[in-house]
Each structure stands twice: as C-alpha cells, then as structure tokens.
C-alpha cells in the first residue's frame, strides 16, 4: 500500500492581548507619579514641620500603592482650551453661589427647592462623572444620584436659570473632553 501524506504548514497562532504583566511598568509609573504628587502636597501643607513626615511618608507610600490595586483607566483626551473655559465657568459659578447663598439667607421666602431630573448626553465614563460632581459647584445645586445617563439633582431654585446653568456646564464638560453633545434634556 502506497500512501502519501501532504502536510501543510500551520498558520501562526493568533496574537493575543498582552498579559497584564506587560502593563505593570505603566502602572508603576502611575504609582510613582501619584506618590510624587502626594509627597509634594504633603510637603506644601507641612512645609515647616519635618517631623510630620513620620506620618506623611507612610501615607504617601500607601496612597501610591493603592493606585496599583485600581484597574487601569483609559485616559480621555483633554482640551486645554476646554479646561480653561471650564475653570472660568466654575469659578464664576462658585462666586455666584456665594452671593446667592448670602442673598437667600436674608430672604428665605425666595427659595423654591425641589428635585430636577436631568438626562445627560455625555457618554458613560469620566466626563459623565465629572459632570455629576461639578453640578454641586453651581449655585444651589447638588447631585443626589447618577443612574446611567439620568441625574437626580436637588436644587434650591427649580427655574429656567438653574436648568440653563446645568446645560451650560454639560456643554463645558463636553468641550473639555472633546465631545459634541446636544444641549441637555431635563
């Protein structure tokens, strides 16, 4: 019996994603940068007290080590112009809020507190969380809950001005992240 076998070379195995061990240098760099930032913050807050490093050094090391336990985050592109616009908007909002609180303490009958429901067009992730956090910096507002794309906001004034401020903030956050979103829907 004459049998002939022809063998074809095997295709190389498909490439798989790199093992998490390959991401460690980037994560170590992140932990180092976090440690450096925490050390600089500690040094700035306790400039004249070298003995404070007895507590500060372990705190900095622990804070940097915790970043190794966190899942790696995908960085979002940030617009420098958008960051400046957001900073000016937030600073103005904080100042308006301070004056608004002072005015309302003298005239409490002007309060019309209530709950606003806001449906954001920002994608899930850092931009949406930043939006939820910075709402609290607007005059008389506090994010009570973030559930998917819906925010429950407690407001001292349920007016069109408050809704316009929230919409403007959402636009600034989108601008910061290089996103284009429609005006928020409430």
C-alpha positions as CSV (number, residue, x, y, z in Angstrom):
1,X,0.0,0.0,0.0
2,X,1.4,3.3,-1.1
3,X,0.0,6.2,0.9
4,X,1.3,9.7,0.5
5,X,0.6,12.4,3.1
6,X,0.9,16.0,2.3
7,X,1.3,18.3,5.3
8,X,0.5,22.0,5.1
9,X,2.4,24.3,7.4
10,X,0.2,25.5,10.3
11,X,-0.8,29.1,10.4
12,X,0.9,31.0,13.2
13,X,-1.4,31.2,16.3
14,X,-3.4,34.4,16.5
15,X,-1.9,37.2,18.6
16,X,-3.5,37.6,21.9
17,X,-3.6,40.7,24.1
18,X,-0.5,41.2,26.2
19,X,-0.7,39.8,29.6
20,X,-1.4,42.2,32.4
21,X,2.2,41.8,33.5
22,X,3.3,43.8,30.5
23,X,1.1,46.7,31.8
24,X,3.0,46.8,35.1
25,X,5.6,49.4,34.0
26,X,2.9,51.8,33.1
27,X,1.1,51.2,36.3
28,X,4.3,51.5,38.3
29,X,4.9,54.9,36.6
30,X,1.4,55.9,37.6
31,X,2.0,54.8,41.2
32,X,5.3,56.8,41.1
33,X,3.6,59.9,39.8
34,X,0.8,59.6,42.3
35,X,3.4,59.2,45.1
36,X,5.3,62.2,43.9
37,X,2.1,64.3,43.8
38,X,1.1,63.2,47.2
39,X,4.6,63.9,48.6
40,X,4.5,67.4,47.0
41,X,1.1,68.0,48.5
42,X,2.3,66.8,52.0
43,X,5.4,69.0,51.7
44,X,3.3,72.0,50.8
45,X,0.9,71.6,53.6
46,X,3.6,70.8,56.2
47,X,6.5,72.9,54.9
48,X,7.8,74.0,58.3
49,X,7.5,70.6,60.1
50,X,10.0,67.9,59.1
51,X,8.7,65.7,61.9
52,X,5.3,65.4,60.0
53,X,7.0,63.0,57.6
54,X,6.7,60.3,60.3
55,X,3.0,60.2,59.3
56,X,3.5,61.7,55.8
57,X,5.9,59.1,54.4
58,X,3.7,56.0,55.2
59,X,0.7,57.9,53.9
60,X,2.4,58.8,50.6
61,X,3.6,55.2,50.2
62,X,0.2,53.7,51.0
63,X,-1.5,56.2,48.6
64,X,0.8,55.3,45.8
65,X,0.5,51.6,46.5
66,X,-3.3,51.8,46.3
67,X,-3.1,53.0,42.7
68,X,-1.6,49.6,41.8
69,X,-4.8,48.0,43.1
70,X,-7.1,50.1,40.9
71,X,-8.0,48.9,37.4
72,X,-6.1,50.7,34.7
73,X,-8.1,53.6,33.3
74,X,-8.3,54.7,29.7
75,X,-7.2,58.3,29.6
76,X,-9.6,60.7,27.9
77,X,-8.2,63.4,25.7
78,X,-8.5,66.8,27.4
79,X,-8.7,70.1,25.6
80,X,-6.6,72.8,27.2
81,X,-8.9,75.5,25.9
82,X,-11.9,73.5,27.2
83,X,-10.1,73.2,30.6
84,X,-9.7,77.0,30.8
85,X,-13.3,77.6,29.8
86,X,-14.5,75.1,32.4
87,X,-12.2,76.7,35.1
88,X,-13.6,80.2,34.4
89,X,-17.2,78.9,34.3
90,X,-16.7,77.0,37.7
91,X,-15.0,80.0,39.3
92,X,-17.8,82.3,38.2
93,X,-20.4,79.7,39.4
94,X,-18.7,79.5,42.8
95,X,-18.8,83.3,43.2
96,X,-22.4,83.5,42.1
97,X,-23.2,80.7,44.5
98,X,-21.6,82.5,47.4
99,X,-23.6,85.7,46.7
100,X,-26.8,83.7,46.1
101,X,-26.5,81.9,49.5
102,X,-25.9,85.3,51.2
103,X,-28.9,86.8,49.5
104,X,-31.2,83.9,50.2
105,X,-30.2,83.8,53.9
106,X,-31.6,87.3,54.1
107,X,-34.7,86.4,52.1
108,X,-35.5,82.7,52.7
109,X,-39.0,83.1,51.2
110,X,-37.4,83.2,47.7
111,X,-36.4,79.5,48.0
112,X,-38.3,77.1,45.7
113,X,-36.5,73.9,46.4
114,X,-37.1,70.7,44.6
115,X,-35.8,67.8,42.5
116,X,-34.7,68.2,38.9
117,X,-34.2,65.2,36.6
118,X,-31.5,65.7,34.0
119,X,-30.8,63.3,31.1
120,X,-27.3,63.8,30.0
121,X,-25.9,63.2,26.5
122,X,-22.4,62.7,27.9
123,X,-21.1,59.1,27.3
124,X,-20.5,56.8,30.3
125,X,-17.2,57.3,31.9
126,X,-15.1,60.1,33.3
127,X,-16.9,63.0,31.5
128,X,-20.2,62.0,32.9
129,X,-18.8,61.5,36.5
130,X,-17.1,64.9,36.3
131,X,-20.4,66.5,35.2
132,X,-22.2,64.9,38.1
133,X,-19.5,66.1,40.6
134,X,-19.3,69.7,39.3
135,X,-23.0,70.3,39.3
136,X,-22.5,70.7,43.1
137,X,-20.4,73.8,42.4
138,X,-23.3,75.6,40.7
139,X,-25.4,77.9,42.8
140,X,-27.9,76.0,44.9
141,X,-27.5,72.6,43.3
142,X,-26.4,69.1,44.5
143,X,-26.3,65.9,42.5
144,X,-28.3,63.4,44.6
145,X,-28.0,60.4,42.3
146,X,-26.4,59.3,39.0
147,X,-28.2,56.4,37.4
148,X,-26.9,55.7,33.9
149,X,-27.5,58.8,31.9
150,X,-30.0,60.2,34.4
151,X,-29.1,62.6,37.2
152,X,-31.3,63.4,40.1
153,X,-30.4,67.0,41.2
154,X,-31.6,68.7,44.3
155,X,-31.9,72.4,43.6
156,X,-32.8,75.4,45.8
157,X,-34.4,77.0,42.7
158,X,-36.2,75.0,40.0
159,X,-36.1,77.7,37.5
160,X,-35.1,78.0,33.9
161,X,-31.9,79.7,35.1
162,X,-30.9,76.6,37.0
163,X,-31.6,74.4,34.0
164,X,-29.6,76.8,31.7
165,X,-26.7,76.6,34.2
166,X,-26.7,72.8,34.2
167,X,-26.9,72.8,30.4
168,X,-24.0,75.2,30.1
169,X,-22.0,73.1,32.5
170,X,-22.7,70.0,30.4
171,X,-21.5,71.8,27.3
172,X,-18.3,72.9,29.1
173,X,-17.6,69.3,30.2
174,X,-18.2,68.0,26.6
175,X,-15.9,70.8,25.4
176,X,-13.2,69.7,27.9
177,X,-13.4,66.1,26.7
178,X,-13.5,67.0,23.0
179,X,-17.1,65.7,22.7
180,X,-20.0,67.2,20.9
181,X,-23.3,66.7,22.7
182,X,-26.7,68.3,22.2
183,X,-28.0,70.6,24.9
184,X,-29.0,68.6,27.9
185,X,-32.6,67.4,28.3
186,X,-34.4,67.9,31.5
